[in-house]
Amino acid sequence: MDVIFKNIWTLNAFVLLASFPLMTSAITGGVPYCLQQSTYDLYLGQEPVLDTVRTDAFTANQRFKKQVTWNTELVAGTTDQYKIKNLFQDYLLAVDKTRADTKEASVISRTATPDDSSNIWTLEVYPSHVFLKNNFNGQYLYAPNTGEHNLALTRPLSPETQDLYKWKFIDCSTQ
């Protein structure tokens, strides 16, 4: 019985080690990635609105469109804090400070503003997923599924519904 347990544990360890580079390779930036919500197979994007300084962020099942393609940029002097930039208009993923409270906040993409923690995200990386925590409000990127086009939110991480907070970086460079 001990040999069987050891073999199962060893196999699981190899699977986890093999999948870890898939999550961490996106964080280095340079390659366009889609942020896929794990539970509903939805992708994070920005409204394709021109001539504005901010748009709402949303989740939808649209993959391989420029408004759902992102890059990450490490914040200078940190090891786990990033700016997440949408490639449609080079807007940064951020929390809308005017629509934020202790229970939830709306997520937007907007032009860059210096010294603003609302557009900085701490990435908590696990072998199969990533949690994205906003530095302004300490809440996590959350993906409700209320239909075809869902507004993205941040909320405190819930132990009961953690799957709704899990994201994957998917390579979208082959559009």
HUPEMO-V863757 format. One record per residue. N is the residue number from 1. RES is the residue in one small letter. SS is DSSP state (helix for helix, strand for strand, loop for the rest). PSI is psi in whole degrees, -180 to 180 (NA if undefined). Layout:
BEGIN
<<N RES SS PSI> <N RES SS PSI>>
END
This chain:
BEGIN
<<1 m loop -41> <2 d helix -37> <3 v helix -42> <4 i helix -46> <5 f helix -44> <6 k helix -42> <7 n helix -41> <8 i helix -44> <9 w helix -43> <10 t helix -43> <11 l helix -44> <12 n helix -40> <13 a helix -41> <14 f helix -39> <15 v helix -45> <16 l helix -43> <17 l helix -35> <18 a helix -34> <19 s helix -21> <20 f helix -43> <21 p helix -28> <22 l helix -38> <23 m helix -39> <24 t helix -22> <25 s helix -33> <26 a helix -31> <27 i helix -24> <28 t loop -15> <29 g loop -178> <30 g loop -32> <31 v loop 135> <32 p loop 135> <33 y strand 152> <34 c strand 144> <35 l strand 110> <36 q strand 128> <37 q strand 130> <38 s loop -41> <39 t loop -48> <40 y loop 1> <41 d loop 43> <42 l strand 157> <43 y strand 139> <44 l strand 135> <45 g strand 180> <46 q strand 151> <47 e loop 132> <48 p loop 64> <49 v loop 128> <50 l loop 166> <51 d loop 45> <52 t loop 161> <53 v loop -6> <54 r strand 151> <55 t strand 161> <56 d strand 147> <57 a strand 149> <58 f strand 168> <59 t strand 140> <60 a strand 170> <61 n loop 22> <62 q loop 112> <63 r loop 156> <64 f loop 36> <65 k loop 146> <66 k helix -31> <67 q helix -6> <68 v helix 17> <69 t loop 134> <70 w strand 159> <71 n strand 157> <72 t strand 149> <73 e strand 118> <74 l strand 132> <75 v loop 131> <76 a loop 135> <77 g loop 6> <78 t loop 168> <79 t loop -14> <80 d loop 13> <81 q strand 133> <82 y strand 155> <83 k strand 134> <84 i strand 115> <85 k strand 129> <86 n strand 137> <87 l loop -8> <88 f loop -47> <89 q loop 15> <90 d loop 33> <91 y loop 153> <92 l strand 141> <93 l strand 131> <94 a strand 170> <95 v strand 137> <96 d strand 107> <97 k strand -24> <98 t strand -15> <99 r strand 55> <100 a strand 141> <101 d loop -169> <102 t loop -15> <103 k loop -36> <104 e strand 165> <105 a strand 148> <106 s strand 145> <107 v strand 137> <108 i strand 171> <109 s strand 139> <110 r strand 171> <111 t loop 154> <112 a loop 140> <113 t loop 135> <114 p loop 151> <115 d loop 45> <116 d loop 114> <117 s helix -11> <118 s helix -15> <119 n helix 20> <120 i loop 134> <121 w strand 135> <122 t strand 125> <123 l strand 118> <124 e strand 103> <125 v strand 130> <126 y loop 164> <127 p loop -35> <128 s loop -6> <129 h loop 175> <130 v strand 138> <131 f strand 137> <132 l strand 112> <133 k strand 125> <134 n strand 133> <135 n loop -23> <136 f loop -49> <137 n loop -4> <138 g loop 14> <139 q loop 164> <140 y strand 146> <141 l strand 130> <142 y strand 143> <143 a loop 97> <144 p loop 156> <145 n loop 90> <146 t loop 9> <147 g loop -155> <148 e loop -31> <149 h loop 106> <150 n strand 133> <151 l strand 137> <152 a loop 146> <153 l strand 166> <154 t strand 146> <155 r strand 160> <156 p loop 142> <157 l loop 125> <158 s loop 125> <159 p loop -30> <160 e loop -31> <161 t loop 43> <162 q helix -26> <163 d helix -29> <164 l helix -9> <165 y helix 0> <166 k loop 133> <167 w strand 156> <168 k strand 144> <169 f strand 118> <170 i strand 132> <171 d strand 119> <172 c loop 22> <173 s loop -13> <174 t loop 55> <175 q loop NA>>
END
